[in-house]
């Protein structure tokens, strides 16, 4: 969707915002998996729950790449306008 908005003349800054916003789910996944990859178990007085966690680094790098791309595109658009 961001690519389509980038192709339309009037919506370029909106597309950059959409690109930056698409990085947020990846940052959220990186934060929720910030422990070591593998099975993580938590015990309470009545039950034990276990979840599988992924490595946070791929999610973090993807989020950073999307956010850096949005900053770069915004900079290029500002330069093109002469600001």
N, C-alpha and C positions, 0 to 999 in steps of 0.2 A: 504494500500500500504506500509506503514511503517513497518507493521508486516512481510510482505513478504520479504522486504529488510533486516530486522533483521535476518531472517532465512538463508539468503545467506551470506557466510563467508566474501566476499570481500567488501560488501556494508553496513557494520554495522554502520559506522559513518555517512554515507549518510542517513540511516534510522533515526538516532537520530536527524539529522538536519530536516528531514521531520516531525518528531514528534514535534520538537520545533516550526517549521513553522506553524503547524496546530493550534497552540495556538493563532496566530495573528488574525484570524477572530473573535475569542471570545473576545479578548481585544478590537478590533474595535467596536464590538456590545456593550460591556460594556461602552465604551467611548461615543458612540452615544446615549445611554440611561442613561446617568449619572444624569439626572434630576429625579424627583420623578416618580414612575409608574403612569400611567393614561393618560388622554388626555391633550395634550399641544397645546395651540393655540397661533399663532403669527399673529399680525395684522400690515398691512402696510396702506398707505394712500388709496390704491385702493382695497385691498382684505384681507381676513382673511383665514388662512390655519390652520387646526388642524390635529395633528397626535397622534396616540396612542403609548405610550412608555411603555416598559417592565421594570421590576426591573433589574438593572445592576448587582446585586450580583451573580446570577447564572452564567452569562456569565463570570464574573471576576474569580469566583472560578474554573470554567471549564478550562479557560485559564491558571490559575496558576497551576492547577493539571497537565495539559499536559506539561507545561514548566518544572515543578519540576520533572516529570517522565523522561523527556529527559535529564535533568542534572544528575539524578540518574543513568540512563542507561549509559551515557557517563562516569561517574565515575567508574561504575562497569566494563566497557570495558577496561578502562585505567588500572584498578587494575589487571584485568586478563592478560593483556599484560606485566605487571610488571613495568609500568612507574610510 
